[in-house]
Amino acid sequence: MMIKTEQNTVYEVFLSYRHKPRDNKICKKIHTLLETFKPPRRYKKADIKRVFRDDAELPVAGVLSDTIEVSLKSSRVLLVICSKDTPESQWVDKEVRTFIELGRSDKIYALLIDDNPQTCLPPSRKLVPGIESRTFRVKYTGEGFNLKKVKEELLRVVA
């Protein structure tokens, strides 16, 4: 597998999330929304071709951490889907830290699906300058979320 650099990315967005049923369901919806997203004409360069979500992209066998790291290196943006369960995830925290080490902390965004950013963001958020301005609240209820609001916020991520 050829590893591409940031200038020649493989993925526009890498989705990081806690592997719990609710978070996984929401991540799948965001994944589909991103890959089918048609931005307004004035945002031509915001067209999304590929989004990384581990359930959809990873092989069944192989070294998981190496594959995740390669995928992070070849992603332009890290979108962390944050719920009340996110702070407990070592994987989410590691993915954020890896993106910081790659020098891309300004390309880390947080999508809050629960209310409080203090209880939803991973511990590594303290290492991400300006994360507050790249944090979106799109509260998820059992019935879903406000699709118009989600699209508006996602446009900020991909623009």
Secondary structure, DSSP 4 states (H G I P E B T S, - for coil): -PPPPGGG-SEEEEEE---SHHHHHHHHHHHHHHHT----GGGGGG----EE-HHHHS-SSS-HHHHHHHHHHTEEEEEEEE-TTGGG-HHHHHHHHHHHHTT-GGGEEEEESSS-HHHHS-GGGGGSTTGGGGEEE---BTTB--HHHHHHHHHHHH-
